[in-house]
Amino acid sequence: MDLTLDTPLTDFPGVGPARAAKLEKLGLTRVRDLMTYFPRDYEDRRKIWSIRSAPLGVKVCVQAMAAEHPRLSRIRKGMELVKVKAVDHAGALHITFFNQSYVERAIKAGEEYVFWGIVEEQGSRRTMVNPIFERTDRQAVTGCILPIYPLTAGISNHLLCSLTRPAVEACAAQMPESLPRSVRLDHELAQTEFSFRNIHFPDSPESLDLARRRLTFEELFYLSAGLSMLKHRRGDAAGRVVPSRPLEEFLALLPFPPTQAQRRVMEEVAADLSSGRSMNRLVQGDVGSGKTVVAAWGAYLAAKAGMQTALMAPTEVLAQQHARSLSALLEPAGVRVGLLTGSFTPAQKKRLRQAIAQGEVDLVVGTHALISQDVEFHNLGLTVADEQHRFGVAQRSALAAKGQAPHVLVMSATPIPRTLALIIYGDLDVSVIDQLPPGRTPVETYVVHEDKRQRMYNFVRKLVGEGRQAYIICPAVEDRAAQEGAEGEPVPFADLKAVKSYAQHLQDEVFPDLRLALLHGKMRPKEKDAVMAAFAAGDVDVLVSTTVVEVGVDVPNAALIIVENAERFGLSQLHQLRGRVGRGKHQSYCVLITNSHAPDAMTRLKTLASTTDGFKISEEDLKLRGPGDFFGSRQHGLPQLALADLSGDMRLLQQAQQSARQLLQQDPTLSQPENRPVLDRVRQMFADTPDIFN
Ligand SMILES: Nc1ncnc2c1ncn2[C@@H]1O[C@H](COP(=O)(O)OP(=O)(O)OP(=O)(O)O)[C@@H](O)[C@H]1O
C-alpha cells in the first residue's frame, strides 16, 4: 500500500466501518491525523533481559524460547488457563495466561519470543503472568521505546501503534517544514521528519527530547504569532476618542485616596481611551486590591464624553453589588447607572431597554442578560467584563459588537501565573494592581480537623460578640458524579438539602441566639439579593453559603470565613473565598476545615496558610493541579495545545514568543511568500475560533 498524508484510515487492513467510526471519535480519519496524534506517554522496552538477570517486580522484556507446546486447561466455569515454559541458556520462566486461550495456538514450541511483563519469584521458580509477547524476528512492540496513545473504548494502543508505525515510516518525510529556516537554526530545533519519527517511535530518550522540543516550540510559535497578529490588528483598529480629564476631579468622589498602583492603572486606562486606538486591556489584581475603582473611572470618562458603558458581571449577586456601589460613587457626578439582570420582569426589562436605547442610562451593569439580542445601546463606548475568564472570548466579542468598536476593559480577580496570562490574554495589554489599600492586615489562616469544630463555633460567637460578621462556606455540588469525595468518602454537603439542613442545625442547635441566613445558587435572584443586602447592612451575623460568594463580594465588616470540606476546592478558589474577609480594618481569619489526612490535600491547604500572595498561590495551583482549572472548559476560546505543558514549558514559550515577534516585526501580516507556510499554520491553529481570527 502506498501511503500518503491523505490516505484514509479505512485503506488500512483491519479498519472496517465500525473501527473507522471509533477512530473518528479521536479525530483520526487520514494518515495526516495520525501524524499529529501524539503519544501521551512512553514505555521504555529497549532492554532485553535473560531470565536470570531480569529484575523482579517491574515490567521488563525477557527473551526466551518456548520449551514445550502450551497447555490449556479449564479450572472452573468461565476460567481458562494456558501455561507454557520458556527457557534460555541459564534458566526457565513459567508463564501463565488467564483467559487467553488463543495463546495455545500462537506460541510454538522451539520458537524464540520476547515476553513483556513482570518477573516474579516463587521459591526458585521465575514466573510471569499475562505477558505481551512477539517472535524475536517480528518485533514491533518490544525492543523499542513504545508510544502510549490516548485511547477511546474499542481502540487499543496496539491498534494505534500498528496504524501509526507504517504511517510514520512512509510519511514523516512528507510533513511540510513550515518553520522559517532562521528560526530553526537560531533555536537549534530538529528537522520535521526527524521530529515526527521520534515523537512517535523514539530511537532514544535523547531523540525524543529533541523531537518534543521542536514540536512544542512550533506549537507555541504559531500560537504566539497568531495572538500577536490579533493584538496588532486590534491595536491598529481605530478607536473612539474619549478625551481624558484631570484624575483629581474623579478622585474627589472617592471616600479614600487611591493606592499608587490604582493611580497608575487609571492613568494607563485614560491614555488608552484618548489615544484614538481601540483599548483592549486586562486589569489584574489580587483579591481586594480595588479594581472596581478603575472600572468606575473608565465609565466616568466615557459618560463625560457622552458615551455609554456596559459592565458585565459573572453572577447576579455581583452585578447587584456593583450597581449599588457604582451608583453611590458616580450618581453624585451626574452619571446615571442602571441594572439589567435576567431576573427582572419583562416590563422592567422593557423599560430599561428603552432607556438604554435612548441614551438615558450612562452605565449599564448586568449579567449575561446584557449580551441578549434585544439590548441596544444608544452610543456604547466602553465595555467592562468582570472576571473575564468566566466569560469566553466569544461573549466578550458579542458584547463589543453592540457598539462601534467600543473600548474593552477586562478585570480579573484571579491572579494568573504569567505563563498562562500570556496565553489566555495574549491578545490584551495587561495592567497589574500589585498593591493592597493601606491598613489591611493579612488574613490569618488555619487548617483544622473536624475535632476542633466546637472550638471554632466558640470563635464565631466571640467575633460576632465583637460586632463582626462571618461566612460559613459549604461546597454544594451540582452533578452526581462529583458527589464522591476525593477518597471516595461521601461528601457531607453533596446536595442542597445537606446545606439547608446544616444551616438549620446551626441556627437551632449551635447559634440559636445569632442571626443566620442561607445563600445558595438555586435561590431566586431576588431572594439572593435580599440576603446579600441584609448581610452587607449588618443585619445578619453568620451567612451560611455555597460558593456563590466566591467572586467579588465585598462586605468589609466580615472578619471570619470558615470553609467546610476545604480539600475539595482548588487553591485559587480558596484564595478567592479567603478574599471575602480582610477587606476592612479588622483583623480577619480564615479557617479551612477538612476531614482528609491525604498528604497532598494537606500540602495544598498548608500552602494557602503560608502565603497571601495570589500570584504565588496560583503558580502553586498550576503545579499541583495543572492548567485545567484556569482554562475551564476551553471557555477562553483559544486554540487547544497538543504538546505544550503550560506548567513546565515557560522558557520555551518565551523563546517562541520572542521569535514570533521578531518575524512579525519584519512582516506584520505574514504576507511575504516565504512566510506563507507560517500564515497557513497560524490560520489552521485558529480555525476553530473564527471570532478572534478572521
Ligand atoms: N485605595 C483604597 N483605599 C482604601 N480602600 C479601598 C481602596 N480601593 C478600594 N478600597 C476598598 O477595598 C474594597 C475592595 O475593593 P474592590 O471591591 O474594588 O476590590 P476588588 O479588586 O474588586 O476585589 P475582589 O477581586 O476581591 O472583588 C472595597 O471595599 C473598596 O471600597
The ligand as an SDF file (V2000), in Angstrom:
LIG
                    3D

 31 33  0  0  0  0  0  0  0  0999 V2000
   -7.2980   52.9160   47.7660 N   0  0  0  0  0  0  0  0  0  0  0  0
   -8.1690   52.3760   48.6180 C   0  0  0  0  0  0  0  0  0  0  0  0
   -8.1110   52.6830   49.9320 N   0  0  0  0  0  0  0  0  0  0  0  0
   -8.9680   52.1300   50.8040 C   0  0  0  0  0  0  0  0  0  0  0  0
   -9.9530   51.2730   50.4740 N   0  0  0  0  0  0  0  0  0  0  0  0
  -10.0500   50.9380   49.1780 C   0  0  0  0  0  0  0  0  0  0  0  0
   -9.1700   51.4520   48.1820 C   0  0  0  0  0  0  0  0  0  0  0  0
   -9.5060   50.9380   46.9870 N   0  0  0  0  0  0  0  0  0  0  0  0
  -10.5600   50.1260   47.2090 C   0  0  0  0  0  0  0  0  0  0  0  0
  -10.8980   50.1260   48.5240 N   0  0  0  0  0  0  0  0  0  0  0  0
  -11.9480   49.3400   49.1610 C   0  0  0  0  0  0  0  0  0  0  0  0
  -11.4670   47.9940   49.2010 O   0  0  0  0  0  0  0  0  0  0  0  0
  -12.5060   47.0650   48.9760 C   0  0  0  0  0  0  0  0  0  0  0  0
  -12.1690   46.2100   47.8070 C   0  0  0  0  0  0  0  0  0  0  0  0
  -12.2770   46.9160   46.5820 O   0  0  0  0  0  0  0  0  0  0  0  0
  -12.8750   46.2220   45.2890 P   0  0  0  0  0  0  0  0  0  0  0  0
  -14.1640   45.5970   45.6110 O   0  0  0  0  0  0  0  0  0  0  0  0
  -12.7700   47.1510   44.1690 O   0  0  0  0  0  0  0  0  0  0  0  0
  -11.7800   45.1080   45.1610 O   0  0  0  0  0  0  0  0  0  0  0  0
  -11.5670   44.1010   44.0040 P   0  0  0  0  0  0  0  0  0  0  0  0
  -10.2060   44.3230   43.4820 O   0  0  0  0  0  0  0  0  0  0  0  0
  -12.6950   44.1340   43.0810 O   0  0  0  0  0  0  0  0  0  0  0  0
  -11.5410   42.7950   44.8780 O   0  0  0  0  0  0  0  0  0  0  0  0
  -12.1670   41.3590   44.5590 P   0  0  0  0  0  0  0  0  0  0  0  0
  -11.4200   40.8720   43.4110 O   0  0  0  0  0  0  0  0  0  0  0  0
  -11.8920   40.6180   45.8030 O   0  0  0  0  0  0  0  0  0  0  0  0
  -13.5890   41.6150   44.3270 O   0  0  0  0  0  0  0  0  0  0  0  0
  -13.7520   47.8920   48.7690 C   0  0  0  0  0  0  0  0  0  0  0  0
  -14.4420   47.9550   49.9840 O   0  0  0  0  0  0  0  0  0  0  0  0
  -13.2240   49.2610   48.3710 C   0  0  0  0  0  0  0  0  0  0  0  0
  -14.1120   50.2930   48.7260 O   0  0  0  0  0  0  0  0  0  0  0  0
  1  2  1  0
  2  3  1  0
  2  7  2  0
  3  4  2  0
  4  5  1  0
  5  6  2  0
  6  7  1  0
  6 10  1  0
  7  8  1  0
  8  9  2  0
  9 10  1  0
 10 11  1  0
 11 12  1  0
 11 30  1  0
 12 13  1  0
 13 14  1  0
 13 28  1  0
 14 15  1  0
 15 16  1  0
 16 17  2  0
 16 18  1  0
 16 19  1  0
 19 20  1  0
 20 21  2  0
 20 22  1  0
 20 23  1  0
 23 24  1  0
 24 25  2  0
 24 26  1  0
 24 27  1  0
 28 29  1  0
 28 30  1  0
 30 31  1  0
M  END
$$$$
